[in-house]
Amino acid sequence: MPRIVFFDLETRKLAADLRPDDEQAGWEALRRGEGGISALCLYDTKLGWCYSYDDSPTSLASAAKHLEAADVVVGYNSERFDIPCIEGVLGRNLRLRCHIDLYTEIARACAVKNIRTSLGDLKLDTVARRNIGRGKIEHGAHAPQLIKDRLWADLFNYCLDDVHLTHDLFRYTVRHSGVHVAGHGWLPLSFPSWATGWAKEPPNGDV
């Protein structure tokens, strides 16, 4: 089985903090790394362990090396947000061997089948609740407030829970070759053979 690393991050600032008068410009600024990173968490299937990295340059550099050491990196909306954000903060491109963005896979399948989704239909919380029966324990917009209140344990717990959620949703999606999409029923998806083999294996200590 390949070494798979599931990951998620939280930014120090929100889009509205960076560009109060232009939300879209604020999101673009976040993707450039202008909002910083307050927490970056991941789960490594080879080591069977979860890791949390803070916002210090040394810690984020270690997180980047951890991602680059993986055979496969899996995230949710990570292609358009998390990866560009990390690269923006580090000031360099990540050298990933293989990157699977579960959100992108679902959105692409919807586009192929000409399925029009409403705002929020493909969010991690929505898709996870519909398919595995549980969702996010917090909202990303609250992360900066957790930082202001110095509730570091709550911040990292929230970020790590999103990693667990991504891991479990990915396993479910691969195992069943698709997901239920709000208002559109079952959406078939296909994945590489290694993913099918991994999903069929007993968790064996997985999160």
Contacts in CASP RR format, 6 or more apart in sequence:
PFRMAT RR
TARGET T0000
AUTHOR 0000-0000-0000
METHOD contacts of the structure
MODEL  1
MPRIVFFDLETRKLAADLRPDDEQAGWEALRRGEGGISALCLYDTKLGWC
YSYDDSPTSLASAAKHLEAADVVVGYNSERFDIPCIEGVLGRNLRLRCHI
DLYTEIARACAVKNIRTSLGDLKLDTVARRNIGRGKIEHGAHAPQLIKDR
LWADLFNYCLDDVHLTHDLFRYTVRHSGVHVAGHGWLPLSFPSWATGWAK
EPPNGDV
1 45 0 8 1.000
1 194 0 8 1.000
1 197 0 8 1.000
1 198 0 8 1.000
1 201 0 8 1.000
2 71 0 8 1.000
2 72 0 8 1.000
2 98 0 8 1.000
2 194 0 8 1.000
2 198 0 8 1.000
3 44 0 8 1.000
3 45 0 8 1.000
3 46 0 8 1.000
3 69 0 8 1.000
3 70 0 8 1.000
3 71 0 8 1.000
3 72 0 8 1.000
4 44 0 8 1.000
4 45 0 8 1.000
4 46 0 8 1.000
4 70 0 8 1.000
4 71 0 8 1.000
4 72 0 8 1.000
4 73 0 8 1.000
4 74 0 8 1.000
4 198 0 8 1.000
5 42 0 8 1.000
5 43 0 8 1.000
5 44 0 8 1.000
5 45 0 8 1.000
5 66 0 8 1.000
5 67 0 8 1.000
5 69 0 8 1.000
5 70 0 8 1.000
5 72 0 8 1.000
5 73 0 8 1.000
5 74 0 8 1.000
6 42 0 8 1.000
6 43 0 8 1.000
6 45 0 8 1.000
6 73 0 8 1.000
6 74 0 8 1.000
6 75 0 8 1.000
6 163 0 8 1.000
6 166 0 8 1.000
6 167 0 8 1.000
6 170 0 8 1.000
7 40 0 8 1.000
7 41 0 8 1.000
7 42 0 8 1.000
7 43 0 8 1.000
7 67 0 8 1.000
7 73 0 8 1.000
7 74 0 8 1.000
7 75 0 8 1.000
7 78 0 8 1.000
7 82 0 8 1.000
7 163 0 8 1.000
7 166 0 8 1.000
8 40 0 8 1.000
8 41 0 8 1.000
8 42 0 8 1.000
8 75 0 8 1.000
8 76 0 8 1.000
8 78 0 8 1.000
8 82 0 8 1.000
8 159 0 8 1.000
8 160 0 8 1.000
8 162 0 8 1.000
8 163 0 8 1.000
8 166 0 8 1.000
9 37 0 8 1.000
9 39 0 8 1.000
9 40 0 8 1.000
9 41 0 8 1.000
9 82 0 8 1.000
9 85 0 8 1.000
9 86 0 8 1.000
9 159 0 8 1.000
10 37 0 8 1.000
10 38 0 8 1.000
10 39 0 8 1.000
10 40 0 8 1.000
10 140 0 8 1.000
10 143 0 8 1.000
10 155 0 8 1.000
10 158 0 8 1.000
10 159 0 8 1.000
11 30 0 8 1.000
11 33 0 8 1.000
11 35 0 8 1.000
11 36 0 8 1.000
11 37 0 8 1.000
11 38 0 8 1.000
11 85 0 8 1.000
11 143 0 8 1.000
11 144 0 8 1.000
12 35 0 8 1.000
12 36 0 8 1.000
12 37 0 8 1.000
12 38 0 8 1.000
12 55 0 8 1.000
12 144 0 8 1.000
12 147 0 8 1.000
13 30 0 8 1.000
13 34 0 8 1.000
13 35 0 8 1.000
13 36 0 8 1.000
13 144 0 8 1.000
14 30 0 8 1.000
14 141 0 8 1.000
14 144 0 8 1.000
15 23 0 8 1.000
15 26 0 8 1.000
15 27 0 8 1.000
15 29 0 8 1.000
15 30 0 8 1.000
16 23 0 8 1.000
16 26 0 8 1.000
17 35 0 8 1.000
17 144 0 8 1.000
18 25 0 8 1.000
18 26 0 8 1.000
18 29 0 8 1.000
18 30 0 8 1.000
18 34 0 8 1.000
18 35 0 8 1.000
19 25 0 8 1.000
19 26 0 8 1.000
19 29 0 8 1.000
29 35 0 8 1.000
30 81 0 8 1.000
30 85 0 8 1.000
31 80 0 8 1.000
31 81 0 8 1.000
31 84 0 8 1.000
31 85 0 8 1.000
31 88 0 8 1.000
32 84 0 8 1.000
32 85 0 8 1.000
32 88 0 8 1.000
33 84 0 8 1.000
33 85 0 8 1.000
33 88 0 8 1.000
33 89 0 8 1.000
35 85 0 8 1.000
36 55 0 8 1.000
36 85 0 8 1.000
36 89 0 8 1.000
37 55 0 8 1.000
37 60 0 8 1.000
37 85 0 8 1.000
37 86 0 8 1.000
37 89 0 8 1.000
38 54 0 8 1.000
38 55 0 8 1.000
38 143 0 8 1.000
38 144 0 8 1.000
38 147 0 8 1.000
38 155 0 8 1.000
39 52 0 8 1.000
39 53 0 8 1.000
39 54 0 8 1.000
39 55 0 8 1.000
39 143 0 8 1.000
39 155 0 8 1.000
39 156 0 8 1.000
39 159 0 8 1.000
40 52 0 8 1.000
40 53 0 8 1.000
40 60 0 8 1.000
40 63 0 8 1.000
40 86 0 8 1.000
40 159 0 8 1.000
41 50 0 8 1.000
41 51 0 8 1.000
41 52 0 8 1.000
41 53 0 8 1.000
41 156 0 8 1.000
41 159 0 8 1.000
41 160 0 8 1.000
41 162 0 8 1.000
41 163 0 8 1.000
42 50 0 8 1.000
42 51 0 8 1.000
42 53 0 8 1.000
42 63 0 8 1.000
42 66 0 8 1.000
42 67 0 8 1.000
42 163 0 8 1.000
43 49 0 8 1.000
43 50 0 8 1.000
43 51 0 8 1.000
43 163 0 8 1.000
43 164 0 8 1.000
43 167 0 8 1.000
43 206 0 8 1.000
43 207 0 8 1.000
44 50 0 8 1.000
44 51 0 8 1.000
44 66 0 8 1.000
44 70 0 8 1.000
45 198 0 8 1.000
45 206 0 8 1.000
48 205 0 8 1.000
48 206 0 8 1.000
50 160 0 8 1.000
50 163 0 8 1.000
50 207 0 8 1.000
51 63 0 8 1.000
51 66 0 8 1.000
52 156 0 8 1.000
52 159 0 8 1.000
52 160 0 8 1.000
53 59 0 8 1.000
53 60 0 8 1.000
53 62 0 8 1.000
53 63 0 8 1.000
53 66 0 8 1.000
60 86 0 8 1.000
60 89 0 8 1.000
60 90 0 8 1.000
61 90 0 8 1.000
63 86 0 8 1.000
64 86 0 8 1.000
64 90 0 8 1.000
64 94 0 8 1.000
67 73 0 8 1.000
67 86 0 8 1.000
67 94 0 8 1.000
67 96 0 8 1.000
68 94 0 8 1.000
68 95 0 8 1.000
68 96 0 8 1.000
68 97 0 8 1.000
70 96 0 8 1.000
70 97 0 8 1.000
71 97 0 8 1.000
71 98 0 8 1.000
72 97 0 8 1.000
72 98 0 8 1.000
72 99 0 8 1.000
72 100 0 8 1.000
72 194 0 8 1.000
73 96 0 8 1.000
73 97 0 8 1.000
73 98 0 8 1.000
73 99 0 8 1.000
73 100 0 8 1.000
74 99 0 8 1.000
74 100 0 8 1.000
74 101 0 8 1.000
74 102 0 8 1.000
74 166 0 8 1.000
74 167 0 8 1.000
74 170 0 8 1.000
75 82 0 8 1.000
75 100 0 8 1.000
75 101 0 8 1.000
75 102 0 8 1.000
75 103 0 8 1.000
75 166 0 8 1.000
75 170 0 8 1.000
76 101 0 8 1.000
76 102 0 8 1.000
76 103 0 8 1.000
76 124 0 8 1.000
76 162 0 8 1.000
76 166 0 8 1.000
76 169 0 8 1.000
77 101 0 8 1.000
77 103 0 8 1.000
77 104 0 8 1.000
77 124 0 8 1.000
78 99 0 8 1.000
78 101 0 8 1.000
78 103 0 8 1.000
79 99 0 8 1.000
79 101 0 8 1.000
79 103 0 8 1.000
79 104 0 8 1.000
80 101 0 8 1.000
80 104 0 8 1.000
83 94 0 8 1.000
83 96 0 8 1.000
83 99 0 8 1.000
86 94 0 8 1.000
87 93 0 8 1.000
87 94 0 8 1.000
100 170 0 8 1.000
100 191 0 8 1.000
100 195 0 8 1.000
102 166 0 8 1.000
102 169 0 8 1.000
102 170 0 8 1.000
102 173 0 8 1.000
103 122 0 8 1.000
103 124 0 8 1.000
105 189 0 8 1.000
105 191 0 8 1.000
106 122 0 8 1.000
106 127 0 8 1.000
106 173 0 8 1.000
106 179 0 8 1.000
106 181 0 8 1.000
106 187 0 8 1.000
106 189 0 8 1.000
107 117 0 8 1.000
107 122 0 8 1.000
109 187 0 8 1.000
109 188 0 8 1.000
109 189 0 8 1.000
110 116 0 8 1.000
110 117 0 8 1.000
110 122 0 8 1.000
110 181 0 8 1.000
110 184 0 8 1.000
110 187 0 8 1.000
113 187 0 8 1.000
115 181 0 8 1.000
115 184 0 8 1.000
115 187 0 8 1.000
117 181 0 8 1.000
117 182 0 8 1.000
117 184 0 8 1.000
118 182 0 8 1.000
120 126 0 8 1.000
121 127 0 8 1.000
121 181 0 8 1.000
121 182 0 8 1.000
121 183 0 8 1.000
122 181 0 8 1.000
124 135 0 8 1.000
124 136 0 8 1.000
124 162 0 8 1.000
124 165 0 8 1.000
124 166 0 8 1.000
124 169 0 8 1.000
125 135 0 8 1.000
125 136 0 8 1.000
126 182 0 8 1.000
127 169 0 8 1.000
127 179 0 8 1.000
127 181 0 8 1.000
128 134 0 8 1.000
128 135 0 8 1.000
128 136 0 8 1.000
128 165 0 8 1.000
128 168 0 8 1.000
128 169 0 8 1.000
129 135 0 8 1.000
130 179 0 8 1.000
130 180 0 8 1.000
130 181 0 8 1.000
130 182 0 8 1.000
131 169 0 8 1.000
131 172 0 8 1.000
131 173 0 8 1.000
131 179 0 8 1.000
131 180 0 8 1.000
132 165 0 8 1.000
132 168 0 8 1.000
132 169 0 8 1.000
132 172 0 8 1.000
134 165 0 8 1.000
135 165 0 8 1.000
136 158 0 8 1.000
136 161 0 8 1.000
136 162 0 8 1.000
136 165 0 8 1.000
137 157 0 8 1.000
137 158 0 8 1.000
137 161 0 8 1.000
138 154 0 8 1.000
138 158 0 8 1.000
138 161 0 8 1.000
140 158 0 8 1.000
142 158 0 8 1.000
143 155 0 8 1.000
143 158 0 8 1.000
143 159 0 8 1.000
146 152 0 8 1.000
146 154 0 8 1.000
146 155 0 8 1.000
146 158 0 8 1.000
147 155 0 8 1.000
163 207 0 8 1.000
164 207 0 8 1.000
167 206 0 8 1.000
167 207 0 8 1.000
168 207 0 8 1.000
169 179 0 8 1.000
171 198 0 8 1.000
171 199 0 8 1.000
171 206 0 8 1.000
172 179 0 8 1.000
173 179 0 8 1.000
173 189 0 8 1.000
173 191 0 8 1.000
174 191 0 8 1.000
174 195 0 8 1.000
174 196 0 8 1.000
174 198 0 8 1.000
174 199 0 8 1.000
175 196 0 8 1.000
175 199 0 8 1.000
175 200 0 8 1.000
177 188 0 8 1.000
177 189 0 8 1.000
177 190 0 8 1.000
177 191 0 8 1.000
178 186 0 8 1.000
178 187 0 8 1.000
178 188 0 8 1.000
178 189 0 8 1.000
179 186 0 8 1.000
179 187 0 8 1.000
179 189 0 8 1.000
180 186 0 8 1.000
180 187 0 8 1.000
181 187 0 8 1.000
END
